[in-house]
Amino acid sequence: MPASTPSPAPPAPTSPADPDAEATTDSALTASAGPDDTRSATAGKPAAQGDAGGTAGPATESPAPQGDTEHSDDAGATVDVGDTVDVGDADDTGDAGGTRSTTAASPAAQDPAGEVVAGETSGAPRGRGAGARVARLRAWRERYPRAARVVWWATTVLSVVLLYLALLLPVPLTGFEPRMLLRLPGEAVVVAAVLTALPRRPRVVVAALGGAGLAALTVVNLLDMGFGSYLGRGFNLVLDWELLDDARSYLADSLGGTTTALLTAGVLVLVVALFAGMAAAMVRVGTVLGRDAQTSTRVTLVAGTVWITCSVLTVQLAGQPLTVHRAAGALNAQTDRVRDTLRDEAAFGKEARADRFGNTPAAQLVPDLRGKDVVFTFIESYGRSAIEDPVMAPGVDRTLASSTAALEKAGYRAKSGWLTSATYGGSSWLGHSTTLSGLWIDNQQRYRTVMASDHLSLTKAFRKTGAWDTVGVMPGVQKGWPEQKYYGLDKVYNAFQLGYQGPKFSWSTMPDQYALEAYQRMVHGKQRDKPLMSEIILTSSHQPWAPIPKMVGWDELGDGSVFGPIEKAGRRAGDVIADTTASREEYGKSIQYSVTALTQWLERYGTDDTVLVFLGDHQPISRVSGTHASRDVPISIVAKDPKVLDRIADWGWTDGLRPAHGAPVWKMSAFRDRFLLAYGSTPHPSGG
């Protein structure tokens, strides 16, 4: 008997238990909680007017499984990739048991010419509107149910992970361990409870806004982590935004303009993606919780009970508390920081107006230094770690010992101690201003307040006497510098006024040796009617400490072109900036170079009347100095005239350029007054 061709089986009728069927409602479409809650949709049928002004074809009603659907008559909705389109939200209908779904056979989709479009599923028009895109998405899910299920689960898991990680921030960048992520954030329980309790439409709104808010907090937390790692303090929402531009300039000098532009664009894209992704993730989680409110409520109650119990009993996992509330803590910390900043502004303004030497007559300021050339020099990032850390200290200590011996041979003596800097890892200008103003300047608002005040700086005290010419050498300054007025400097030489024609060394515009030689040629070595008071800011030990210049013959410096081959042969910033060991080694070498350049300048060009005061402005970043490093920096006073050092004999400082571990430690803000008193200044307070 010949084989017969079987007739095609009729389409299977839809069933309430069919996980791959879809449904439509009026004109409103909303994303379902999962791929197992799908129903077939009608397309190509005569339309009937719906509640929201939309249309719906004739349909047969069938009950849906309890707790699996949500019903809404809203006119707008969202559809996630991998999600299915629900009829509505049971929360809004009051029917906990199910919703209406429409099912009917539809003719194949046709193009405008009336031909059947190959590969198209019924109800998936080729238009570009939202409805057409939703229909095509439904069609894709019908054709590839397994892929749709994988996409749904993947996006749901990624949403949970993204929110979970965001709620665990901030964490320390230095010393981070994966076990720090084994925590149960209490905020997750609160978010779950709120989203479960809300009806669909308010839930979507609250979830989207909450996700955007969590994204904003995440950005601030990431900045907080970065500031903590580099500057040893948290990010200040009021004061620190302008420092981001300084960071961009630093990267441009270190890594190049093109790389920095790409990094900046990448960061901006990531921030936008973070806001969009966090909002979408919160909506997705809210949808999952809302599909079965009873089960979600039970799970949330259990999680809350576990969190409270573990918190009360201080349960630990892998040596860390199991329960945390870091997001709430971060928000409270930022709120407190903003409030304290606003309060501090008014209080510090009053403090800056009070000056112990504000009304001191010119004749009574530093009378014991009359006739001396006084040089105040700051060495970038020269901190206690350079002298005491086991990696950097051996080389730096050898340099300090040999430099002390060389200076003694030239007739100089030195005494050294410690100052606790007002800043850490960066913001050098805060260290400079704290040292010279006698005020504790640890943030940008205080700095601006002091720079606009009449508070007497140590350098301005010399100018006020009328007995000194005052000059600044600032190779790191590459734009206008209005601070010149506060510091009382008659003339300032910036990066473009020292005649340097050689290459930059990463951020540093020129080697310290060249800057000191230019100072000698243009200022210190010239005949003058008055002695000279100078402020010099050296830059070769600025991060990223690559490439590092090398000493050359002083007579070979010329216009600096001699440093070209040295710069080319040096290490690249990109090879050092992310390598902790290399950063520490190169940092130590940069301090050796700066100290050597400065002390050789003094040996070569110093006179019987030269007094050199040099110190660090702050410790290097924690990646180099360590997570628990102090903020101490060394300070030394060097002179040939024994009377200069005799004036500070009662300070208890160590002989030589290396301060002993137990040498006195003062706050950096105490130095101005101690120095003025030691050299004969008489206090006459001003400002109350």
Salt bridges, closest charged atoms under 4 A:
ASP20 OD1 - ARG149 NH2 3.39
GLU22 OE1 - ARG138 NE 3.12
GLU22 OE2 - ARG141 NH2 3.50
ASP36 OD1 - ARG149 NE 3.39
ASP37 OD1 - ARG39 NH1 2.87
GLU70 OE2 - ARG203 NH2 3.01
ASP73 OD1 - HIS71 NE2 3.31
ASP74 OD2 - ARG200 NH2 2.33
ASP74 OD1 - ARG201 NH1 3.28
ASP80 OD2 - ARG284 NH2 3.42
ASP83 OD2 - ARG284 NH2 3.28
ASP86 OD1 - ARG39 NH2 3.60
ASP89 OD2 - ARG203 NH2 3.87
ASP91 OD2 - ARG203 NH1 3.91
GLU177 OE1 - ARG179 NE 2.33
ASP224 OD1 - ARG337 NH1 2.96
ASP240 OD2 - ARG233 NH1 2.71
GLU242 OE1 - ARG448 NH1 2.75
ASP245 OD1 - ARG248 NH2 3.34
ASP253 OD1 - LYS504 NZ 2.83
ASP336 OD1 - ARG339 NH2 2.60
ASP344 OD1 - ARG446 NH2 2.64
ASP355 OD2 - HIS455 ND1 3.70
ASP355 OD1 - ARG672 NH2 2.94
ASP368 OD2 - ARG647 NH1 3.34
ASP373 OD1 - ARG528 NH2 3.15
GLU380 OE2 - HIS618 NE2 3.19
GLU388 OE2 - ARG384 NH1 3.00
GLU388 OE2 - HIS661 ND1 2.87
ASP389 OD2 - ARG584 NH2 2.50
ASP397 OD1 - ARG658 NE 3.14
ASP442 OD1 - ARG446 NE 3.97
ASP490 OD1 - ARG463 NE 3.13
ASP555 OD1 - ARG604 NH2 2.62
GLU567 OE2 - ARG572 NH1 3.30
GLU586 OE2 - ARG571 NH1 3.54
GLU586 OE2 - LYS589 NZ 3.17
ASP608 OD1 - LYS640 NZ 3.52
ASP609 OD1 - LYS372 NZ 3.37
ASP617 OD2 - HIS432 NE2 3.39
ASP617 OD1 - HIS618 NE2 3.45
ASP632 OD2 - ARG384 NH2 3.08
ASP641 OD2 - LYS372 NZ 2.73
ASP655 OD1 - LYS415 NZ 2.67
ASP673 OD1 - ARG672 NH2 2.79
